[in-house]
Amino acid sequence: MRNQTVRVLLVAIAVAALAAAGYQAWSLDQQARADRASITEFETRVRGLSQSLAEIGATQRGYVAEGQNSERWQTQLTQMMADAVSKLTDLRTAAGTPEAQGALEAAIETMASFGKADQKARNYVSSGQGLSASDVIFADGHDLLNKAIASVEEARLHETARHEAAAATARRTQMFYVGGALGLTLVILIALVPTPKTQDGRDPMTGAESGSGLGLSHPSSGVAGKEATRTPAATSAWPAGQDRANNLAAAADICASLARVQSTRELPALLERVAGALDATGVIIWMPNGPPGLLHPVLAHGYASATLARMGAIGSDADNATATAYRTRTVQTMPAEPLSGGALVVPLVTAEGCTGAMAIELKKNVEPTDAVRAVATILAAQLATLITPAPSANAPPAGSHSS
């Protein structure tokens, strides 16, 4: 790219995207820190409340302990019960989920029932019925306190689950912002790389004609001693200026969308967007899908179902661009013809090897330039992580070993 204005604009877009992503990631991190502090405080209050409820049970047992002053224990228990109910009310207000609030409301109601049972035990103590008071304290009182403690613990679990879910969402959002900004910056950096111009259509590094080694034949452009026959001038898939910047932005948006795919049902629409960003009339994803050694079209845009059916399968050792790209894991290109556009095939490569190939048919008189090949490679790398080939019918079951 040699247009200085467009280069400055693209650099500004990249800087703005990185700055915005950094700010959003920082904001989410600050929010996550505050949420962690909040849940830590909530858990601390829950532990203190559970301990207070347990101490209430121990204090109540002083009513019937040998040689103890029951009135002193009753006065102390009245204050402890009031403090516990106050803490439960405050904790219910601090809870952030309806489930936790409901559990704490149940604990408050349980403590009201405990208060009635406690009054019953006090009446028995006042009338000298120690055994009856013991039955109430060690049966009803004990069970009600345990129920209240269980409700408080349930509230803690609900709040912890909400915190973990919010933290996971924040991490995914941070990855989306940072990944989208980095993807856009990568596309812009590729676009800023100057593309050498050639006079005869040969590769500036090797001197070979584009598309060589694909088994293609090219008719002679003229006869010796006579003027060569001229064909319509081929064009780039991305013209200079604002249109090119728009196409780069579309490619970056596709990368961000591919990172958020949750179902294969979303892929056809994204493949249509890939075709639009590359000025292509059709895109086909070829993958092993059946007998070993054969590639089948598993996903396509721009072709009728009958056309795909007639294509059938391609042998992975065949002498064509698709098989060559799959076999060699390199991008294969074909120049534009007088009546058609150029084409390219990009391998789908993952850490486990080459899983297929993406064949792209460009519009009439459009050439597969370096920029088109670079962006197509980026999009193919994203797709390769989402689409996996079906297991071969002759493949051994997982865990088996050949002898």
Sequence and secondary structure as in RCSB ss.txt:
>XXXX:A:sequence
MRNQTVRVLLVAIAVAALAAAGYQAWSLDQQARADRASITEFETRVRGLSQSLAEIGATQRGYVAEGQNSERWQT
QLTQMMADAVSKLTDLRTAAGTPEAQGALEAAIETMASFGKADQKARNYVSSGQGLSASDVIFADGHDLLNKAIA
SVEEARLHETARHEAAAATARRTQMFYVGGALGLTLVILIALVPTPKTQDGRDPMTGAESGSGLGLSHPSSGVAG
KEATRTPAATSAWPAGQDRANNLAAAADICASLARVQSTRELPALLERVAGALDATGVIIWMPNGPPGLLHPVLA
HGYASATLARMGAIGSDADNATATAYRTRTVQTMPAEPLSGGALVVPLVTAEGCTGAMAIELKKNVEPTDAVRAV
ATILAAQLATLITPAPSANAPPAGSHSS
>XXXX:A:secstr
   HHHHHHHHHHHHHHHHHHHHHHHHHHHHHHHHHHHHHHHHHHHHHHHHHHHHHHHHHGGGSSTT  HHHHHH
HHHHHHHHHHHHHHHHHHH  SHHHHHHHHHHHHHHHHHHHHHHHHHHHHHTT HHHHHHIIIIIIHHHHHHHHH
HHHHHHHHHHHHHHHHHHHHHHHHHHHHHHHHHHHHHHHHHHS     SSSB TTT  BTTTTSS     S  TT
S        EESS SSHHHHHHHHHHHHHHHHHHT  SGGGHHHHHHHHHHHTTEEEEEEEEE SSTTEEEEEEE
ESS HHHHHHH  EETTSSSHHHHHHHH S EEE  BTTB  EEEEEEEETTEEEEEEEEEE TTEE  HHHHHH
HHHHHHHHHTT      TTS  TT    
